[in-house]
Amino acid sequence: MKAIDLTLGLGKYETALRNYAFRLTKDPGDACDLFQETAYRAIKNFHQFRTNTNLRSWLMTIMRNTFLNAYRKKKRILKHQDGNVNAHLIDSLANSVQNEGEVQVEYDELNNQVNALERPLHLVFLMALEGYSYNEIAEELNIPIGTVKSRVFQARKKLRKAIYNLYGSEVENSPEGSRTANSLKGSLSK
């Protein structure tokens, strides 16, 4: 397929793509952005299009995947910006008071453990934590996606071990510590 054929195809299916983008986003501005991002990715990756396949389906798939990746990334970012990873527990913990000093110390200790990771693991893990997809990390760092997955796995494994070494059984014996340890372990066990 030639780039000109792709451009003609984008023009031919523009209305259908814009309507689909609006159905996904429910916002005219976001729909326009999604259409443009889809067109950009289609042009960038047109060499991957297989002849004798449906161009419209290929474009719709790119749009759907772009939308889902952006949605998941936004969801992760909002979750981390909220500052409360366990927001769903707010009502159930309404009658309890948590010592903010302990939480800050635990946060600082965990932050030190993340910063202590070897540079390749540290960089990849932070990018994954910030919500980048494995593909985005691989492209940004110019490394294979398998390497990204391996480094994230190794970083999580080392951090799980560090959490156990820091908090061990004494944390799991106290109600507050158990909640904190479980939430921290849960965030590292993807």
Buried (B, 14 or more C-beta within 10 A) or exposed (E): BEEEEBBEBBEEBEEEBBEBBBEBBEEEEBBBBBBEBBBEBBEEEBEEBEEEEEBBEBBBEBBBEBBEBBEEBEEBEEBBEEEEEBEEEEEEEEEEEEEEEEEEEBEEEBEEBBEEBEEBBBBBBBBBBEBBBBEBBBEEBEBEEEBBBBBBEBBBEBBBEBBBEBBEEEBEEEEBBEBBBBBBBEBBEE
